[in-house]
């Protein structure tokens, strides 16, 4: 059964005339009559009572009209959804979060995007940076905020640096350096370290170790928890000090002190990543939206170089909205 048959049938039923239906459809009357007869043969019933004056539906025709209209409505809706999807206005996206790094800005951006593009459904997934590239490849997520892409996947996964986040030291209250305005890593050479697990974020772990080596020491790592809150809890308990991305201040640990670092290069990248192929207009619509707000996000994190945690809370009230 062809959709054309249904459209011709509905036109005749609504106009109660083959002639008027033909005019409405911009086809010949014989063409309409032929399509309807073909539909009746396929169904094995008469859909119309015909005479020289009028055309009316049979009981079978009346029952069929309701279903035919529903089918055509669904077909039209499907075509419209395809058209909107091709324009990046309709579809679904799964977004991978990058722990605390996305907490200061992404929730507000997500809400704003949903208002602007109500036809696009967004789903957020909390994944460690180490697991996001694989999740992009297997389709679990469509866009990810991560720390880097393995060399083996750089042809499969496209990426760009979205911003660079300052690294800061975390000290327990009462630490000998807690009243300093900023410190150098070499001042922590004699301390024990609690670092976020390498298996969850290898780029971050390796960057911290590299910074310590540049400061002429190897960190005495006593533990590597897999949760950021556990890192802060251990520091607060006096297990050691830590180096963390500045956004971890968002977690609000009461018994710790966040301290800016003077060391050059004490930054860690937040990378925006997506599958390189196939092209997806819905995904591109979201990526374009993020890029329009990229300057605002970079400005927010550059202000945090001074260790000002409240910057994250107040940033969005102070920034203008972009179209």
ZIPE-V618572 format. One record per residue. N is the residue number from 1. PSI is psi as a letter, one per 20 degrees, with the letter a starting at -180 (999 if undefined). OMEGA is omega as a letter, one per 40 degrees, with the letter a starting at -180 (999 if undefined). D_CENTER is the distance of its C-alpha to the mean C-alpha in whole Angstrom. Layout:
n=[N;N]
psi=[PSI;PSI]
omega=[OMEGA;OMEGA]
d_center=[D_CENTER;D_CENTER]
//
This chain:
n=[1;2;3;4;5;6;7;8;9;10;11;12;13;14;15;16;17;18;19;20;21;22;23;24;25;26;27;28;29;30;31;32;33;34;35;36;37;38;39;40;41;42;43;44;45;46;47;48;49;50;51;52;53;54;55;56;57;58;59;60;61;62;63;64;65;66;67;68;69;70;71;72;73;74;75;76;77;78;79;80;81;82;83;84;85;86;87;88;89;90;91;92;93;94;95;96;97;98;99;100;101;102;103;104;105;106;107;108;109;110;111;112;113;114;115;116;117;118;119;120;121;122;123;124;125;126;127;128;129;130;131;132;133;134;135;136;137;138;139;140;141;142;143;144;145;146;147;148;149;150;151;152;153;154;155;156;157;158;159;160;161;162;163;164;165;166;167;168;169;170;171;172;173;174;175;176;177;178;179;180;181;182;183;184;185;186;187;188;189;190;191;192;193;194;195;196;197;198;199;200;201;202;203;204;205;206;207;208;209;210;211;212;213;214;215;216;217;218;219;220;221;222;223;224;225;226;227;228;229;230;231;232;233;234;235;236;237;238;239;240;241;242;243;244;245;246;247;248;249;250;251;252;253;254;255;256;257;258;259;260;261;262;263;264;265;266;267;268;269;270;271;272;273;274;275;276;277;278;279;280;281;282;283;284;285;286;287;288;289;290;291;292;293;294;295;296;297;298;299;300;301;302;303;304;305;306;307;308;309;310;311;312;313;314;315;316;317;318;319;320;321;322;323]
psi=[p;q;h;g;g;g;g;g;g;h;g;g;h;h;i;k;p;h;g;h;h;g;g;h;i;l;r;q;h;h;g;g;g;g;g;g;h;g;g;h;h;h;h;k;r;p;h;q;p;p;a;i;h;r;p;q;q;r;h;h;g;g;g;h;g;g;h;g;g;g;g;h;g;h;g;h;h;g;g;g;h;g;g;h;h;h;j;k;i;p;a;q;p;p;p;p;q;m;c;h;h;i;h;h;h;h;g;h;g;g;g;g;g;h;h;h;m;i;i;p;p;p;p;p;p;o;q;q;h;h;i;g;g;h;h;g;g;j;j;h;q;h;p;q;o;a;i;r;p;q;h;i;j;i;h;h;p;q;r;q;p;g;r;p;p;q;q;q;q;p;q;q;p;i;q;h;j;i;j;q;h;q;r;q;h;h;i;j;h;i;q;q;q;o;q;q;p;h;i;h;m;h;g;g;g;h;g;g;h;g;g;g;h;h;j;k;q;p;p;n;o;h;q;m;q;j;p;h;h;h;g;h;g;h;g;h;i;j;h;a;r;r;p;q;q;h;i;i;h;h;i;m;p;h;k;r;p;p;p;q;p;i;p;q;j;m;q;p;q;o;p;p;q;r;p;h;q;r;q;o;h;g;g;h;g;g;g;h;g;g;h;h;j;g;h;g;g;g;h;g;h;h;h;i;h;j;k;n;g;i;h;h;h;i;g;h;h;i;q;q;q;q;999]
omega=[a;i;i;i;a;a;i;i;a;i;i;a;a;i;a;a;i;a;a;i;i;i;a;a;a;i;i;i;i;i;i;a;a;i;a;i;i;i;i;i;i;a;a;i;i;a;a;i;a;i;a;a;a;i;i;a;i;i;i;i;i;i;a;a;a;a;i;i;i;a;i;i;i;i;i;i;i;i;i;i;i;i;i;i;i;i;i;a;a;i;a;i;i;a;i;a;i;i;a;a;a;a;a;a;a;i;a;i;i;i;a;i;i;i;a;a;a;i;a;i;a;i;a;i;i;a;i;i;a;a;a;i;i;i;i;a;a;i;i;i;a;i;i;i;a;a;a;i;i;a;a;a;a;i;a;a;i;a;i;i;a;i;i;a;i;i;i;i;i;a;i;i;a;i;a;a;a;a;i;i;i;a;i;a;a;i;i;a;a;a;i;a;i;a;i;a;a;a;i;a;a;a;i;a;a;i;i;i;i;i;i;i;i;i;i;i;i;a;i;a;a;i;i;i;i;i;i;a;i;i;a;i;i;i;a;a;i;i;a;i;i;i;a;i;a;a;i;i;i;a;i;i;a;a;a;i;i;a;i;i;i;a;i;i;i;i;i;a;i;a;i;a;i;i;a;a;e;i;a;a;i;i;i;i;i;i;i;i;i;a;i;a;a;a;i;a;i;a;i;a;i;i;a;i;i;i;a;i;a;i;a;a;a;a;a;i;a;a;i;i;i;i;999]
d_center=[40;39;37;39;42;40;39;43;44;42;44;47;47;45;48;51;52;51;53;50;47;48;48;45;43;45;47;51;52;53;50;48;51;51;47;48;51;49;46;49;51;47;47;51;52;53;50;52;56;57;61;62;61;57;55;53;51;52;51;49;48;47;45;43;42;40;38;38;36;34;33;33;31;28;29;28;25;24;25;23;20;20;21;18;16;18;17;14;14;14;12;9;6;5;3;6;8;11;14;16;14;11;13;15;13;9;11;13;10;8;11;13;10;11;15;14;13;14;14;10;9;6;7;6;9;11;12;15;15;17;16;12;14;16;13;11;15;16;12;11;8;7;5;7;9;12;16;17;17;21;23;23;20;20;21;18;15;15;14;15;16;14;17;19;20;23;25;27;30;30;34;35;37;41;40;43;40;38;40;39;37;35;36;37;35;39;40;38;40;42;39;38;34;31;28;24;25;25;23;20;20;22;22;22;25;27;26;28;31;31;32;34;36;36;38;40;40;38;36;38;35;36;32;29;27;23;22;22;24;27;27;28;30;32;33;34;36;38;37;36;34;30;28;24;21;22;19;21;23;21;22;26;28;32;34;32;32;30;32;31;32;34;33;32;29;28;24;21;18;15;13;10;10;10;13;15;17;17;16;13;13;10;8;11;11;7;9;12;11;10;13;15;14;15;19;18;16;19;21;20;20;24;25;25;27;30;28;28;25;26;24;21;22;23;21;19;23;24;22;22;20;19;19]
//
